[in-house]
Amino acid sequence: MPATAPSVLTARALLLDMDGTIVNSDAVVERCWRRWAIEHGLDPEAALKVVHGRQGYATMAALLPDRPMEQNHADNRVMLAQETADTEGVVPVAGAPAFMAAIAGLPHALVTSADETLAQARMTAAGLPMPETRVTAERVGASKPDPEGFLKGAAELGFAPEDCVAFEDSEAGIEAARSAGMRVVGVGPRAAALTPDVHVQDLTSLRVEWAPDGTIRLIFSPVD
C-alpha cells in the first residue's frame, strides 16, 4: 500500500535490487539503450519501457524475439562493458546512504541484474557500500522476472523467502520477488502502479529498527 499513513513491515532479512532502488543509474541506462535501440531500428522510447530490471540479453530477446539468443548474449557483453565504463550521472537514490548505514549490521544481500563488475562500478560511483552477500548476473541461470536470484539470496543469508522483504523498482523485479514468496517495498515512480506491499518515492521516509530477537522493523513515515 502507499506510504500515506504510518506502516510497518517486519522481516528477518532484506534483499535489495540495485538500479533504480538504491542507485539512480537511469541516465547511463537510457544513454546506452537508446543508442542500441536506434542501431537496431527500434523506437528508443518503446525500448526504454522494457529495459529496467532484466539482464540485457533478456531485454534484447523481448525486443527482437526472432533474433538468435547467441547474438543477444554477444550484444549484452558489449552493453555491459559500455555501462561499466559510463558512470556519469550515477548517484544514490535519495535516502540510500542512510539506509545502507542503518542495515550494515543486519542480514541483507544485493540481488541485481548487473554483473559483478558493473555492480562494483555503480555502487562505487554512488558512494554506497557493497553488501558482502550479493547475487549478480553471472551467478544465476535466469534473469528477473525469474525468482532464482531472490531465492538464492535468501538461501545464502539462511532465511526462508517468507521471512525476507525485497526492495525493487521495476515490473520484472517485483514479479521476481513475488514469485519467490517475498513481500515487496516498491521504490520510485516505476513501482507506483505495480501494487507492492508498500510504495515509497525514495528511501528518505524509511526508518529501520532491529529487535534483540533478530526481527527487522521497517517503519514508513507518511508522505505528502
ChimeraX attribute file (.defattr): number of C-alpha atoms within 10 A of each C-alpha:
attribute: neighborCount
match mode: 1-to-1
recipient: residues
	/A:1	14
	/A:2	19
	/A:3	20
	/A:4	14
	/A:5	12
	/A:6	12
	/A:7	15
	/A:8	15
	/A:9	16
	/A:10	18
	/A:11	21
	/A:12	23
	/A:13	25
	/A:14	25
	/A:15	29
	/A:16	23
	/A:17	27
	/A:18	24
	/A:19	25
	/A:20	23
	/A:21	25
	/A:22	28
	/A:23	23
	/A:24	22
	/A:25	24
	/A:26	14
	/A:27	14
	/A:28	19
	/A:29	20
	/A:30	17
	/A:31	13
	/A:32	15
	/A:33	19
	/A:34	19
	/A:35	12
	/A:36	17
	/A:37	18
	/A:38	12
	/A:39	10
	/A:40	12
	/A:41	8
	/A:42	15
	/A:43	11
	/A:44	18
	/A:45	12
	/A:46	12
	/A:47	20
	/A:48	15
	/A:49	9
	/A:50	17
	/A:51	21
	/A:52	23
	/A:53	26
	/A:54	23
	/A:55	22
	/A:56	24
	/A:57	21
	/A:58	22
	/A:59	20
	/A:60	23
	/A:61	16
	/A:62	14
	/A:63	17
	/A:64	14
	/A:65	12
	/A:66	8
	/A:67	12
	/A:68	10
	/A:69	15
	/A:70	10
	/A:71	13
	/A:72	19
	/A:73	17
	/A:74	11
	/A:75	15
	/A:76	18
	/A:77	13
	/A:78	13
	/A:79	18
	/A:80	18
	/A:81	12
	/A:82	15
	/A:83	20
	/A:84	18
	/A:85	13
	/A:86	19
	/A:87	19
	/A:88	12
	/A:89	13
	/A:90	22
	/A:91	21
	/A:92	23
	/A:93	22
	/A:94	17
	/A:95	14
	/A:96	22
	/A:97	18
	/A:98	16
	/A:99	17
	/A:100	19
	/A:101	12
	/A:102	14
	/A:103	17
	/A:104	14
	/A:105	9
	/A:106	17
	/A:107	21
	/A:108	25
	/A:109	24
	/A:110	23
	/A:111	28
	/A:112	26
	/A:113	27
	/A:114	24
	/A:115	16
	/A:116	15
	/A:117	12
	/A:118	21
	/A:119	22
	/A:120	16
	/A:121	17
	/A:122	27
	/A:123	21
	/A:124	16
	/A:125	17
	/A:126	21
	/A:127	15
	/A:128	20
	/A:129	13
	/A:130	16
	/A:131	17
	/A:132	10
	/A:133	16
	/A:134	23
	/A:135	27
	/A:136	20
	/A:137	22
	/A:138	12
	/A:139	14
	/A:140	16
	/A:141	9
	/A:142	16
	/A:143	23
	/A:144	26
	/A:145	22
	/A:146	20
	/A:147	22
	/A:148	20
	/A:149	29
	/A:150	31
	/A:151	23
	/A:152	19
	/A:153	25
	/A:154	29
	/A:155	12
	/A:156	14
	/A:157	18
	/A:158	12
	/A:159	17
	/A:160	15
	/A:161	25
	/A:162	15
	/A:163	16
	/A:164	28
	/A:165	27
	/A:166	30
	/A:167	28
	/A:168	32
	/A:169	31
	/A:170	28
	/A:171	21
	/A:172	19
	/A:173	30
	/A:174	28
	/A:175	20
	/A:176	24
	/A:177	29
	/A:178	20
	/A:179	17
	/A:180	23
	/A:181	19
	/A:182	27
	/A:183	23
	/A:184	25
	/A:185	26
	/A:186	30
	/A:187	24
	/A:188	20
	/A:189	15
	/A:190	16
	/A:191	23
	/A:192	19
	/A:193	10
	/A:194	15
	/A:195	14
	/A:196	24
	/A:197	15
	/A:198	21
	/A:199	25
	/A:200	25
	/A:201	20
	/A:202	19
	/A:203	20
	/A:204	17
	/A:205	16
	/A:206	19
	/A:207	15
	/A:208	17
	/A:209	13
	/A:210	17
	/A:211	8
	/A:212	6
	/A:213	7
	/A:214	12
	/A:215	15
	/A:216	22
	/A:217	16
	/A:218	19
	/A:219	17
	/A:220	23
	/A:221	17
	/A:222	14
	/A:223	13
	/A:224	6
